[in-house]
Amino acid sequence: MPSAVNLHLGDDGILVAAMDLPGRPLNVVGDALMTGIAQAVERLTEPAVKGLILTSAKADFCAGGDIDRMSRWTRPEEPFEASLAMKRVLRQLEQQGKPVVAAINGHALGGGLELALACHARFALAQPRLKLGQPEVKLGLLPGGGGTVRLPRLLGIQAALQICGEGADLSPQKALSLGLLTALAPDREALMEQARAWIAAHPQAAQPWDQPKFRFPGGDSRAPAVAQLWAIAPSIAAQKSQGNYPAVQHIMSSIFEGGLLGFDAASVVESRYFAACVLSQVSRNMIATLWYGLNALKKGASRPTGLAPATVGRLGVLGAGMMGAGIAHAAAQAGIKVVLLDTTQEAAERGKAHAQGLLDRAVKKGRRTAAQRDEQLARIQPGTDYALLAGCDLVIEAVFEDRALKAEVTRRAEAALGDGAVFASNTSTLPITGLAQASSRPQRFIGLHFFSPVDRMPLVEIIVGRQTDDATLARAFDFVLQIGKTPIVVNDSRGFYTSRVFATYVMEGLAMLAEGVHPRSIEAAGLQAGMPMPPLALQDEVSLSLALHVADQTKTDLAAEGRPYTEHPGMAVVRRLCALGRLGKKVGQGFYDWAEGDKALWPGLAELYPVAAQQPAQQELMDRLMFAQANEAARCFEEGVLRTVDDANIGSIFGWGFAPFHGGALQFIDAMGAQAFVARARELAARHGARFEPAAVLVQRAASGKRFTQR
């Protein structure tokens, strides 16, 4: 088998070690790669070799650890020993006395960055797309290759905590300003020249932490200034994570303890915490969904097979409000020409101005140049004339949730479109099959449900109507990937998947309020359960008037279909506050009083809904909020609204923020076990109503022991 690291010794005596893991599109840290690096270290000891450049023959430097390998570990000894084995090679690399330089030609993430940290200098391409960082915490892990040991010694404890604990990507410019990089290079040739020059200028090299007089930048864990940091860091972390992410605690512990120990002892401590993370249920949950599930969707698992990929060159957007303007901005960023229509030129121009505001902020933060901003803005053509839609490959309507209005814009748009164009509705609740009745070609009609704000929300829910054909679904799927979003595909249903299940979360919070549960307990339960926002505040954000409109529209539609309408007990609370004019954040009054940059629970809630003398346990509230969502997701799976488990789990996390540490709504059930879930759901149903009765598919799985996720 060919080596994972290609070695070439130049006439200048510099050994170039180019990582190129066979059979993989990316370099990942595992036995094969570390064996190749160990071979490079062995060559480095030869007298003729003056130094080593570690780089990559692939487009990226190194993507991180081998998740497939980690997923097979079942005993703590396995991750512990693998972590130490990697670090032994890296210690040999940095301690052999000759200069070693990392020439970072692409992303260096996780274990990839840890490889670079073991080099004496680090040069990277000055490309905005290039990312560096320690994102392990996003999968419930911590850096196990020395990241929590070297970063504090290189940048200081506070910077290391932020990089490892938050897991955010760093641009090359940001990494340079922090001191993580030595310098930036404009191209690959200059990158290698800089690396060679550094080696020539530093014939003998040692890491700062191997110098006799080494001190932590800013002090070690005993330093007074750092002691103040340790006094508040756990509280800040607990406030953000609510104790639901053990990796965050383990990262802090590893850095703290490592700041009291020598380098080698700190490395052993890190490996112990790494092993604890790898085998945690939280990590298993997150890897199952946010690694395997997400990668499967991005590779087209929910896309029809046998259809050639297609791109959108010209997009029409109907409605230049926040949603339409956000879609136009996302498309323009992806290089697509956009026609942005509204009822007046002034409204259309406002939509383009919204996109400009987003781009101006990107320029201010260094994520775009002024020239790139102007180029992207030039792709957006605001107007009012539907004739401008001629030549569009795809049109997305983003007008108000009114069936008659949507029917009107559908007919007007289709009159200007070519035969091959696709029409999509951005509706969040109205069934696509019903909206397609206004179309002259319902097979080319589909739902594209974006989430607000479009520039920050990564998900698009693709809704397939009864007559939508595979070619239309494939075109929509490809478009979502083209603009850098994550697609999930669901079948048509009222509320589809995300809106339908999201509603159970906020409605359950409102039902608790009506029962006399203290509003602060309700809000705390939402956060403690791992949701990004508590239910009452979230209902204010999306507006009570919208919830009322959707409920009334649903009631009318079901009556027309001769079907019964059962209203959630939380809707009575919505109706009561709407009658008082408390419509939510948009008017500054809802469950909260909203002021500039601040909010406080409305004191009048105590009069409308007096707090009961006997309050339920906090765990009861948390269970109600989580079981309501998971049970409804299971019903969607049972009814065929959901096509795959990955669509369900990714949609729940990216769509409405279902607690990521659970790995999604169906993974929540899998981790608990269907039998335990059914038993608890029946307890909740006995106390709080039939809505908690477990879905039939869960009762079946409880009997069979079958899981939703089979991997």
VEXPA-997818 format. One record per residue (C-alpha): z, y, x; residue in three letters. Coordinates in steps of 0.001 Angstrom, whole numbers, padded with zeros to 6 digits, always signed. Each point is the difference from the previous one (the first is absolute). Example, Ala and Ser with C-alpha at 12.3 -4.5 7.8 and 13.67 -1.06 7.14 Angstrom:
+007800-004500+012300Ala -000660+003440+001370Ser 
REM end
This chain:
+000000+000000+000000Met -000896+003442+001418Pro +002851+002237+001113Ser +001289+002683-002383Ala -000066+002507+002890Val -003087+000553+002137Asn +000815+000966+003598Leu -002276+001993+002303His +000969+001196+003474Leu -001980+003044+001105Gly -000936+001109+003493Asp +002781+002570-000222Asp +002572-002792-000232Gly +000868+000785-003628Ile +000230-002972-002333Leu -001258+000665-003531Val +001573-002289-002612Ala -002016+000253-003215Ala +001666-001658-002995Met -002524-001934-002086Asp +001677-002676-002124Leu -002602-002685-000787Pro -000842-000635-003623Gly +001880+003032-001338Arg -001398+003412-000950Pro +003159+001645+001356Leu +002322-000638+002900Asn +003371-001243-001259Val +003081-000854+002029Val +000594-003736+000233Gly +000056-002808+002520Asp -003697+000324+000891Ala +000113+003739+000692Leu +003267-000157+001929Met -001307-002884+002108Thr -002993+002157+000920Gly +002232+002933+000919Ile +002215-002317+002071Ala -003111-001062+001913Gln -000790+003680+000646Ala +003541+000522+001334Val -000469-002941+002333Glu -003246+001504+001354Arg +001778+003316+000431Leu +002205-001554+002676Thr -003014-000619+002241Glu -000083+002340+003040Pro -003546+001190-000747Ala +000983+001261-003458Val +001253+003596-000016Lys +000699+000411-003688Gly -000889-001138-003516Leu -001598+001622-003048Ile +000864-001690-003306Leu -002652+000759-002611Thr -001971-001748-002734Ser -003522-001359-000302Ala +000278+000365-003785Lys -000277+003202-002030Ala +003796+000278-000177Asp +002636-000486+002693Phe +002331-002382-001833Cys +000920-000274-003675Ala +003512-001393+000471Gly +001697-003352-000409Gly -001641-003151-001343Asp +001253-000090-003601Ile -001448-003472-000589Asp +002150-001301+002818Arg +003102+001811-001249Met -000483-001383-003518Ser +000264-003557+001331Arg +003416+000559+001580Trp +002861-001605-001901Thr +002818-000059+002578Arg +001554+003110+001632Pro -000514-001530+003443Glu -003781+000312-000420Glu -000299+003805-000377Pro +002861+000531+002465Phe -001614-002086+002740Glu -003504+001351-000667Ala +001308+003565+000249Ser +001766-000684+003304Leu -003049-001788+001398Ala -002163+003065-000653Met +002569+002260+001613Lys +000258-002145+003110Arg -003728+000509+000627Val +000275+003738-000630Leu +002971+000338+002353Arg -002007-001725+002736Gln -002874+002381-000738Leu +002090+003147+000400Glu +002232-001158+002851Gln -002491-001425+002525Gln -000259+003367+001828Gly -003685+000832-000477Lys -001272+002554-002514Pro -001018-001258-003448Val -001799+002301-002423Val -000880-000510-003673Ala -003468+001297-000926Ala +000336+000172-003779Ile -003485-000024-001508Asn +001016-000575-003648Gly +002990-000659-002242His +003143-001078+001848Ala +002478-001065-002656Leu +003151-002099-000004Gly -000184-002531+002817Gly -003089+001808+001245Gly +001993+003153+000651Leu +002733-002091+001607Glu -002563-001341+002486Leu -000927+003584+000859Ala +003655+001019+000347Leu +000424-002603+002746Ala -002672+001826+002018Cys +000959+002820+002354His -002439+002460-001572Ala -001940+000124-003265Arg -003331+001713-000595Phe -001748+000018-003383Ala -003230+001199-001539Leu +000332+003356-001742Ala -001305-001351-003312Gln +001600+001013-003331Pro -000554-003527-001377Arg +002003-001593+002814Leu +003521-000976-001062Lys +003071-000815+002034Leu +003374-001072-001307Gly +002565-002642-000859Gln -000742-000826-003660Pro +001973-003276-000048Glu +002602+001413-002394Val -002718+000172-002682Lys -000045-003797+000018Leu +003763-000380+000176Gly -000062-000561+003768Leu +001063+001835+003144Leu -001804+000315+003346Pro +000754-003250+001819Gly -001843+000675+003247Gly +002270+002678+001431Gly -000815+002924-002292Gly +003614+000761-000892Thr +000909-000261+003706Val -002777+001953+001748Arg -000554+002785-002557Leu +003605+001328+000158Pro -000210-000019+003798Arg -003367+001740+000000Leu +000339+002527-002846Leu +003681+000075-000909Gly +001974-001734-002723Ile -000847+002374-002857Gln -003763-000247+000533Ala +000246-003780+000328Ala +001903-000240-003285Leu -002689+001991-001781Gln -002910-001949+001484Ile +001523-003434-000625Cys +001976+000743-003161Gly -002731+001843-001894Glu -002972-001977+001291Gly -002372+002957-000315Ala -003241+000095+001965Asp -000275+002500+002833Leu -003209+001802+000894Ser -000913+000156+003700Pro +000832+003727+000022Gln +003437-000620-001529Lys +000683-002871+002389Ala -000953+002230+002932Leu +002334+002781-001151Ser +002881-002484-000281Leu -000570-001277+003525Gly -001147-003418-001170Leu -003388+000518+001678Leu -000780+001323+003466Thr -003305+001659-000938Ala -002979-000200-002354Leu -003616-000714+000877Ala -003147+001079-001867Pro -001854-003314+000395Asp +000301-003540+001368Arg -001447+000877+003404Glu +002423+002889+000493Ala +002843-002226-001207Leu -000627-002527+002770Met -000482+002751+002587Glu +003389+001511-000886Gln +001650-003410+000254Ala -001549-000651+003423Arg +000973+003452+001236Ala +003614-000499-001088Trp +000191-003309+001821Ile -001441+001569+003162Ala +002564+002812-000195Ala +002946-002377-000596His -000399-002955+002377Pro +003583-001013-000724Gln +001299+000217-003540Ala +003179-000778-001887Ala +001110+000704-003524Gln +002509+002828-000538Pro +002617-002502-001230Trp -000329-001974+003230Asp +000832+003053+002149Gln +003532+000142+001490Pro +000822+003391-001538Lys -001503-000660-003437Phe +001509+001748-002998Arg -001060-000231-003649Phe -001882+003159-001065Pro +002603+001824-002066Gly +002694-002519+000859Gly +000837-003616-000804Asp +001968-001132-003057Ser +003247+001301+001534Arg -001242+003556+000586Ala +001705+002590-002262Pro -003271+001321-001413Ala -001225-003505-000755Val +003377-000953-001467Ala -000541+002747-002594Gln -003358-001581-000822Leu +001629-003397-000475Trp +002556+001591-002304Ala -002694+000981-002520Ile -002972-002321+000661Ala +001400-003000-001930Pro +000720+002197-003026Ser -003504+001462+000027Ile -001504-003467+000338Ala +002175-001384-002790Ala -001017+002866-002283Gln -003683-000733+000592Lys +000141-003783-000039Ser +002959-000586-002349Gln +000887-002916+002263Gly -003026-001953-001202Asn -001764-000176+003364Tyr +002041-001930+002586Pro -002574+000804+002702Ala +001025+003661-000125Val +003616-000924+000693Gln -001035-002445+002718His -002186+002623+001709Ile +002896+002455+000094Met +002356-002683+001293Ser -002437-001117+002688Ser -000534+003556+001239Ile +003712+000846-000164Phe +001140-003126+001815Glu -002884+000248+002452Gly +001196+003510+000799Gly +003281-001469+001247Leu -001496-002802+002091Leu -002225-000552+002972Gly -003709-000586-000564Phe +000027-003803+000130Asp +003077-000410-002196Ala -001480+002458-002503Ala -003181-002109-000090Ser +001984-003088-000998Val +001772+001953-002747Val -003358+001171-001352Glu -001289-003593-000126Ser +003009-001067-002054Arg -000609+002733-002568Tyr -003715-000838+000017Phe +000791-003609-000896Ala +002250+001158-002845Ala -002816+002137-001416Cys -002726-002640+000286Val +001940-002550-002037Leu +001240+002438-002661Ser -001194-000350-003593Gln -000932+003688+000015Val -002405-000524+002894Ser -001458-003099-001671Arg -000557+002012-003177Asn -001636+002926+001748Met -002220-002087+002258Ile -001197-002131-002921Ala -001191+003076-001883Thr -000458+002900+002397Leu -001691-002094+002675Trp -001649-003067-001493Tyr -000520+001326-003512Gly -001183+003432+001067Leu -002381-001372+002623Asn -001443-002440-002527Ala -000762+002797-002455Leu -001545+002208+002661Lys -002223-002902+001059Lys -001305-000274-003555Gly +002068-002800-001544Ala -000329+001641-003443Ser -003684+000926+000415Arg -002797-002076-001558Pro -001687-002187+002602Thr -003692-000174+000772Gly -000699+003706-000476Leu -001079+002176+002919Ala +002343+002868+000965Pro -000992+003414-001342Ala +001006+003569+000773Thr +000117+003105-002144Val -002011+002871+001427Gly +000384+002434-002905Arg +002949+000083-002398Leu +000468+001859-003269Gly +003497+000986-001132Val +000549+001281-003552Leu +003101+002164-000289Gly +001208+002206+002842Ala +003724-000169-000691Gly +002486-001401+002494Met -001284-003551-000418Met -003718+000795+000079Gly +000412+002397+002920Ala +002012-002627+001864Gly -002738-002605-000500Ile -002636+002497+001173Ala +002072+000756+003102His +000437-003700+000844Ala -003726-000651-000383Ala -001036+003042+002053Ala +002327-001114+002794Gln -001846-003323+000023Ala -003345+001752+000487Gly -001151-000191-003634Ile -001790+002890-001697Lys +001873+000976-003173Val -001021+001821-003179Val +003200+001347-001611Leu -000549+001064-003617Leu +002218+001780-002496Asp -000465+002056-003156Thr -000129+003290+001908Thr -001141+000926+003488Gln +003393+001564+000614Glu +001786-003286-000784Ala -002380-001939+002231Ala +000577+002473+002851Glu +003759-000411-000422Arg -000471-003719+000496Gly -001841+000602+003257Lys +002707+002475+001034Ala +002571-002771-000482His -001962-002155+002447Ala -000147+002914+002421Gln +003760+000405-000185Gly +000475-003646+000970Leu -002432+000370+002886Leu +001609+003250+001157Asp +003334-001801+000273Arg -001674-002795+001970Ala -001423+002574+002419Val +003410+001643+000371Lys +001550-003381+000871Lys -002727-000804+002516Gly -001503-002838-002043Arg -003308+001831-000491Arg -001905+002655+001860Thr -001203+003108-001802Ala -003569-001239+000470Ala +000843-003348-001609Gln +001645+001803-002924Arg -003053+002173-000585Asp -002328-002994+000268Glu +002004-001933-002597Gln +000253+002949-002374Leu -003758+000493+000190Ala -000417-003448-001550Arg +001689+001126-003259Ile -002318+001759-002459Gln +001897+001530-002940Pro -001880+000674-003230Gly -000307-000416-003756Thr -003517-001419-000459Asp -000185-003751-000621Tyr -003528+000035+001440Ala +001674+000249+003429Leu +001028-003638-000426Leu -003575-001152+000589Ala -000085-002286+003030Gly +003679-000933-000184Cys +000787-003637+000765Asp +003339+000240-001785Leu +001587+002402-002495Val +003754+000093-000631Ile +001364+001826-003009Glu +003486+001421+000480Ala +000433+001960-003228Val +002998+000026-002355Phe +001158-003293-001576Glu -001878+000574-003243Asp -002438-002645-001228Arg -002362+002453-001711Ala -000192+002278+003053Leu -000654-002942+002297Lys -002750-001250-002319Ala -001695+003411+000056Glu -000057+000341+003797Val -001158-003615+000325Thr -003067+000609-002158Arg -000844+003292+001698Arg +000333-001474+003477Ala -001988-003151-000692Glu -002908+002093-001248Ala -000386+001382+003527Ala +000541-003231+001934Leu -002457-002510+001415Gly -000031-003617-001147Asp +001927-001289+003002Gly +002894+002465-000193Ala +003519-001086-000962Val +002258+001950-002365Phe +003775-000243+000454Ala +002930+001305-001990Ser +003183+001118+001737Asn +002081-000757-003097Thr +003511-001282+000637Ser +000595-001691-003362Thr -003010-000036-002361Leu -001763-003394-000075Pro -003287+000068+001901Ile -001812-002218-002498Thr +000695+002541-002741Gly -001087+002955+002149Leu -003188-001882+000936Ala -001079+000097-003646Gln -001174+003567+000655Ala -002228-001268+002821Ser -003624-000988-000374Ser +000513-002578+002752Arg +003515-001448-000236Pro -000792-002553+002712Gln -000077+002937+002469Arg +003276+001473-001323Phe +003301-000611+001834Ile +003476+001453+000416Gly +001127+001650+003247Leu +003650+000949-000409His +001063+002349+002800Phe +003606+001024+000507Phe +001362+003498+000450Ser -000037+001647+002450Pro -003257-001641+001069Val +000249+001204+003611Asp +003296-001877+000498Arg -000181-003005-002329Met -001794-002947+001630Pro -000850-002102-003062Leu -002901-000070-002447Val +000253-002378-002973Glu -003447-001289-000959Ile -000152-001030-003660Ile -002711-002410-001133Val -001131+000440-003601Gly -001181-002862-002184Arg -003651+000808+000750Gln +000349+001248+003599Thr -002266-002038+002263Asp +000727-001261+003515Asp -002427+002417+001660Ala +001915+002928-001492Thr +003331-001422+001121Leu -001350-000543+003514Ala -001301+003596+000153Arg +003376+001355-001157Ala +001899-002210+002456Phe -002192+001110+002906Asp +000445+003661-000959Phe +003791-000290+000019Val -000099-001466+003508Leu -002551+002633+001043Gln +002448+002821-000764Ile +002834-001761+001820Gly +001994-001153-003017Lys +001333-003450-000889Thr -001634-001644-003047Pro +001593-002378-002456Ile -002056-001521-002817Val +001407-000641-003483Val -001427-000943-003361Asn -000046+002379-002918Asp +003157+000468-002039Ser +001941+002867-001503Arg +001730+001707+002911Gly -001753-002469+002314Phe +002509-001198+002549Tyr +001552+002902+001890Thr +000567+002407-002910Ser +001253-002806-002223Arg +002606-001301+002449Val +000948+003419+001366Phe +000938+001050-003536Ala +002613-002765-000229Thr +001913+001538+002907Tyr +000333+003500-001409Val +000454-001205-003590Met +002858-002291+000990Glu +001728+002938+001672Gly -000400+002028-003188Leu +001336-002867-002113Ala +003117-000076+002192Met +000506+003704-000604Leu -000137-000555-003752Ala +002641-002724+000349Glu +002433+002418+001624Gly -000479-000974+003629Val +000809+002918+002286His -003290+001620+001113Pro +001176+000158+003611Arg +000639-003751-000062Ser -003512-000573-001350Ile -001571+002102+002736Glu +002132-001598+002705Ala -000957-003471-001252Ala -003703+000791+000361Gly +000439+001110+003596Leu +002382-002830+000882Gln -002522-002485-001371Ala -002513+001379+002501Gly -002222+002118-002226Met -001311+003229+001581Pro +001149+002140-002939Met +002636-000527-002688Pro -001263-000524-003572Pro +001082+003251-001669Leu -001341+002204+002782Ala -003205-002032+000072Leu -000526+000446-003726Gln +000389+003729+000492Asp -002601-000107+002785Glu -002649-001750-002115Val +001020+002084-003054Ser +001567-001051-003267Leu -002866+001447-002026Ser -002445-002363+001718Leu +002231-002981-000768Ala +000172+001114-003630Leu -003783+000471-000173His -000631-003489+001416Val +002498-001578-002424Ala -001520+001735-003020Asp -003538-000892+001106Gln +001069-003624+000432Thr +001604-000052-003427Lys -003155+001420-001606Thr -002306-002408+001827Asp +002059-003072-000861Leu +000158+001032-003651Ala -003798+000283-000048Ala -000194-003513+001475Glu +002480-001337-002558Gly +002519-000862+002686Arg +003759+000744-000073Pro +001525+002685+002197Tyr +003449-000588+001476Thr +001462+003106+001558Glu +002253-000250+003049His +003494+001382-000742Pro -000491+002501+002823Gly -002772+001768-001959Met +002530+001373-002480Ala +001499+001956+002911Val -003428+001378+000937Val -000623+001135-003577Arg +003377+001692-000202Arg -000438+002005+003200Leu -003589+000930-000867Cys +001251+001372-003328Ala +002303+002271+002012Leu -002903+001210+002131Gly +001330-001774+003077Arg -003322-001450+001155Leu +000816-000625+003650Gly -000525+001605+003375Lys -003193+001818-001056Lys +002065+002299-002244Val +003110-000050+002196Gly +002039-001869-002599Gln +000384-003690-000733Gly +002800-002356+000886Phe +000448+002393+002887Tyr -000022+003762+000296Asp -002665+000650+002624Trp +000243+003018+002252Ala -002049+000967+003036Glu +000363-002941+002381Gly +003081-001323-001783Asp +001126-001824-003125Lys +003211-000848-001816Ala +000698-002286-002946Leu -000031+001982-003235Trp +003621+000455-001189Pro -001184-000279-003610Gly -000648-003716+000460Leu +003721-000577-000412Ala -000175+001451-003536Glu -003159-001872-001003Leu +001152-003283+001511Tyr +003792-000106+000495Pro +001109-002194+002868Val +001564-003244-001213Ala +003599-000681+000961Ala -000930-003441+001353Gln -002701+000181+002673Gln -002021-003029+001145Pro +000092-001283+003556Ala -002536+001595+002297Gln -001607-003380+000709Gln -000657-000412-003721Glu -001927+003259-000030Leu -001966-000944+003103Met -000879-003387-001476Asp -001211+001554-003232Arg -002306+002382+001856Leu -001453-002681+002275Met -000204-002875-002476Phe -001759+002197-002559Ala -002780+000641+002514Gln -000282-003498+001455Ala +000030-001677-003407Asn -002761+002297-001286Glu -002048-000677+003133Ala +000355-003722-000704Ala -001222+000585-003556Arg -003044+001815+001399Cys -000665-003031+002208Phe +000468-002344-002950Glu -002387+001998-002203Glu -002707+000143+002657Gly +000269+003742+000508Val +000759-000771+003631Leu -002596-002004+001872Arg +002002-000827+003125Thr +003572+000035+001270Val -000985+002357+002831Asp -001402+002510-002520Asp +003347-000160-001797Ala +002190+000468+003055Asn -002068+002641+001798Ile -000578+001856-003273Gly +003718+000133-000730Ser +000944+001394+003422Ile -002919+002395+000530Phe -000427+000940-003656Gly +003454+000991-001189Trp +002269-000769+002949Gly +001569-003316-000982Phe +002700-000575+002641Ala -002081-000969+003079Pro +002743-002129+001549Phe -000472-002464-002866His -003694-000383+000858Gly -001243+000861-003488Gly +000787-000862-003613Ala -001016-003683+000137Leu +001353-000531+003517Gln +003331+001283-001383Phe -000037-003003-002349Ile -001118-002422+002712Asp +002766+001088+002385Ala +002653-000430-002694Met -001522-003202-001336Gly -001429-000310-003508Ala +002950-002056-001201Gln +002556+002645+001012Ala -002211+002792-001333Phe -000369-001677-003410Val +003734-000598-000277Ala +000834+003628+000807Arg -002766+001326-002273Ala +001441-001948-002912Arg +003441+001471+000677Glu -001523+003501-000106Leu -001932-000844-003178Ala +003190-001122-001730Ala +001658+003327+000810Arg -002868+002499-000102His -002815-001330-002124Gly -003003-002285-000266Ala -002032+002036+002504Arg +001892-001867+002736Phe -000954-003467-001286Glu -001762-001612+002965Pro -003767-000299-000180Ala -001249-003490-000834Ala -001621-000303+003430Val +003438+000451+001572Leu +001589-002659-002184Val -002784-002361+001075Gln +000560+000806+003666Arg +003742-000448-000384Ala -000638-003523-001267Ala -002623-000910+002622Ser +001418+001851+003009Gly -003415+001573+000575Lys -000256+003421+001689Arg -002483+002816-000566Phe -000769+000310+003720Thr -001206-003225+001567Gln -000382+001137+003625Arg 
REM end
